[in-house]
Amino acid sequence: MDILAKVNENETETSGVIVDGVLYATVKNIGKKTAIVNGVPLEAGAEKKYPFIGKGYQSITYDPEGSRLRIMQIF
């Protein structure tokens, strides 16, 4: 196991998954339409945070639905 956490930041307009084991994640809708994150609508300009809780999260799905998402993940 690595001592230091790895950070991954990206922007996307395609559906995807934040994989099992992520320690912290944020998903911000930087587009103009409502996106879907973990099955829940995310309005334009809104952000959803998955804070560190002492163990990794199960996978988190996202679908920009014609919008654009900025995603940061820490493993």
N, C-alpha and C positions, 0 to 999 in steps of 0.2 A: 504494500500500500504506500502511495506517495505521501510525503509529509505535508506538502503544500497543496492547497486546492487549485484546481484548474478553472479558469474563467473562459466562457465562450459567449461572445456577443455577435448578433447578426440581425439583419432585417430581411423580411420575407413577404412575398405575396402568394405563397403556396401553402397548402395544408401540410401538417407534419405532427411530430410527436417529440416532446421532451422526454427522454428515455428514463427508465427506472434508475433510481439511485441518486438523482440530482439532490443536492443539499439545500440549494436556494435558487429561486428563479423569479424573474419578473417578465411580464408580457405587457407591452404598451401598444395600444392601437393608435398609430400615427397617421392612419388614413382617414377617409371621410365617411366610411360605411361601418355598420355594426359587424363585428367579428364574433366568432364562437370560440371560447377557451374553456376546456374541460366541460363541455356541454352547456355552458352558460354564456348568454350574450355579453359582449364587451363593447360598449358604445365608443364612438370616435372620440379620441382624446383621453379615454380612461385607461387605467393601469391596474393589473391584477398581480399581487405579490404572493409568493409562496416562501415564507420566511424559514430560516433554519429552526428546526424543531428537535434536533438531537439525533435524527436518523433520516435516511433518504426517503424521498417521495416515490410513489408508484408513478407510472408514466402519465403524462398530461398531454392531451390532444389539443390541437389548435387548427382553426380554419379561418383565414382572413375574410372569406366571403366577399371578395372584391376590394378589400381594404389592404392596408400594409401594417405589419406588426414588427416591433423592435423587441427582441428577446435576449435576455441575459440569463445564463445558467452557470451555476457554480457546482462543480463536482468534487 
